[in-house]
């Protein structure tokens, strides 16, 4: 597992099937992630632990593409959207960090690269929101809303797909490709 960017490494494979402008933006992000100006903070992928197949597939796709571009992801470390995002990140050759509510890692999903057991219960949502450079909320529930609200309060960009409630300042997106486009645009601008 690579923890640091290797400036001599070949560019990562960016999945085919994306529109040319999105594929080019992902390639630019991958190039940035190989250099000294890389983002060291992860992208937060948040969503329900009991997410349905639609939201889980989107989380997996978004995380895989971000990982292929050299970004780590952070999530709550358990099932549903969190597990799907972790799996996608690992499939993309990246790092999946899970910030768990329990005092141990027994409920951590199997795809995490790093499991951080906090013993904080749902207060760990603040750690997920604070640690992320931006938040991708895919699906919704009360925990996801708390992470979104904290992120917005702290000035973290929040992008939402299939959310339950529209929060002022959160940017609504329609699908995984638009989510990726918005995230990558933000990451390239930061």
C-alpha positions in Angstrom: 0.0 0.0 0.0 1.4 3.4 -1.0 1.0 6.1 1.7 3.0 8.8 -0.1 2.9 9.9 -3.7 5.7 8.6 -5.9 6.6 11.4 -8.3 8.1 8.9 -10.7 5.1 6.5 -10.8 3.1 6.0 -13.9 -0.3 7.8 -14.0 -3.1 5.8 -12.4 -5.7 4.2 -14.6 -8.8 6.4 -14.8 -11.8 4.3 -15.7 -13.2 4.6 -19.2 -16.8 5.6 -19.7 -16.6 9.1 -18.3 -17.2 12.1 -20.5 -13.9 13.5 -21.9 -14.0 16.7 -19.7 -14.5 14.6 -16.5 -11.8 12.1 -17.5 -9.4 15.0 -18.2 -10.2 16.6 -14.8 -9.6 13.3 -13.0 -6.2 13.0 -14.9 -5.3 16.6 -13.8 -6.2 15.7 -10.2 -4.1 12.5 -10.4 -1.2 14.6 -11.7 -1.5 17.0 -8.8 -1.7 14.1 -6.3 1.7 12.8 -7.5 3.4 16.2 -6.7 4.2 18.3 -3.7 0.9 20.2 -3.9 -1.1 17.1 -3.3 -4.1 17.1 -1.0 -3.2 15.3 2.2 -6.7 15.5 3.7 -9.2 12.9 2.5 -12.6 13.4 0.8 -15.4 12.4 3.2 -18.0 10.1 1.7 -21.0 10.0 4.0 -24.3 8.3 3.9 -26.6 5.8 5.6 -25.3 2.5 7.1 -28.4 0.8 5.6 -28.1 2.5 2.2 -29.9 0.8 -0.7 -28.3 -0.6 -3.8 -28.5 2.7 -5.7 -26.7 4.9 -3.2 -24.2 2.2 -2.4 -23.3 1.8 -6.1 -22.9 5.5 -6.4 -20.6 5.7 -3.3 -18.5 2.9 -4.7 -18.1 4.5 -8.1 -17.2 7.9 -6.6 -14.7 6.5 -4.2 -13.1 4.3 -6.8 -12.6 7.2 -9.2 -11.2 9.4 -6.5 -8.8 6.7 -5.4 -7.6 6.2 -8.9 -6.9 9.9 -9.0 -4.8 9.6 -5.8 -7.3 10.8 -3.2 -7.9 9.0 0.1 -11.5 8.8 1.5 -12.8 9.0 5.1 -16.1 7.7 6.3 -17.8 6.3 9.4 -16.2 2.9 8.8 -19.3 0.7 9.1 -21.8 -0.7 6.6 -24.0 0.6 3.7 -22.6 3.7 2.0 -19.5 3.6 4.2 -18.6 0.0 3.2 -19.4 0.7 -0.5 -17.1 3.8 -0.4 -14.4 1.9 1.4 -14.6 -1.0 -1.2 -14.5 1.5 -4.1 -11.4 3.2 -2.7 -9.6 0.0 -2.2 -10.6 -1.2 -5.7 -9.2 2.0 -7.0 -5.9 1.4 -5.3 -6.5 4.0 -2.6 -6.8 4.4 1.1 -10.1 4.1 3.0 -10.1 5.6 6.5 -13.0 4.7 8.9 -13.7 6.7 12.0 -15.7 4.2 14.1 -18.1 5.1 17.0 -17.1 2.0 19.0 -14.1 1.5 21.3 -12.9 -1.3 19.1 -12.9 -2.3 15.4 -15.1 -5.4 15.5 -17.9 -3.6 13.5 -15.5 -2.0 11.0 -16.2 -2.9 7.3 -13.7 -5.3 5.7 -12.4 -2.8 3.1 -11.0 -0.2 5.4 -7.3 0.5 5.1 -7.3 2.3 8.5 -9.9 1.8 11.3 -9.9 4.4 14.0 -11.9 3.3 17.0 -13.0 6.4 18.9 -15.4 5.2 21.6 -17.3 8.4 21.0 -20.6 7.0 19.6 -22.2 9.3 17.1 -20.0 12.2 18.2 -17.5 10.7 15.8 -19.5 12.3 13.0 -17.8 15.5 13.9 -14.4 13.9 13.3 -15.5 12.7 9.9 -16.8 16.1 8.9 -13.8 18.0 10.3 -11.2 15.8 8.8 -12.5 15.9 5.2 -11.4 18.5 2.6 -15.0 18.2 1.2 -18.0 16.0 1.8 -19.9 13.8 -0.6 -23.2 12.9 1.0 -24.8 10.0 -0.9 -28.2 9.1 0.6 -29.5 10.5 3.8 -30.3 9.9 7.4 -29.9 11.7 10.7 -26.2 10.9 11.0 -25.5 12.0 7.4 -27.4 15.3 8.1 -25.3 15.9 11.2 -22.1 15.5 9.2 -23.4 17.7 6.5 -24.5 20.4 8.9 -21.2 20.4 10.8 -19.3 20.5 7.5 -21.3 23.5 6.3 -20.8 25.2 9.7 -17.1 24.8 9.4 -17.0 26.0 5.7 -16.4 22.6 4.2 -17.9 22.2 0.7 -20.8 19.7 0.8 -22.2 17.9 -2.3 -25.4 15.9 -1.9 -27.0 13.1 -4.0 -30.3 11.4 -3.0 -30.5 13.4 0.2 -33.5 13.6 2.5 -33.3 17.2 3.3 -31.9 20.2 1.5 -29.5 22.2 3.7 -28.7 25.8 2.8 -25.2 25.9 1.3 -25.1 22.2 0.2 -24.9 21.6 -3.5 -27.4 19.1 -5.0 -26.2 16.8 -7.7 -28.1 14.3 -9.8 -25.8 11.4 -10.3 -22.4 9.9 -9.6 -20.7 11.6 -12.6 -22.0 15.0 -11.6 -20.8 14.3 -8.0 -17.4 13.4 -9.3 -17.3 16.5 -11.5 -18.2 18.8 -8.6 -15.7 17.2 -6.2 -12.8 17.2 -8.7 -13.6 20.8 -9.7 -13.4 21.8 -6.0 -10.2 19.7 -5.4 -8.4 21.3 -8.4 -9.4 24.8 -7.2 -8.2 24.2 -3.6 
